């Protein structure tokens, strides 16, 4: 998978992380309860990885220790 680099302010990163984390929660816990929902485990793993990357970037910017990447 190709990687890209973007430049965000800390505030933009925090806002993006909040949105991504909320969406991940919805995908993981709420969507499966909706009738007709089709599981997409690869999409769920990609969402979890994206949230982790954003969290690590924010932690690094704030000077905190980063969490290891999920496999």
Beta strands, then each sheet from edge to edge (+ up, - down):
end
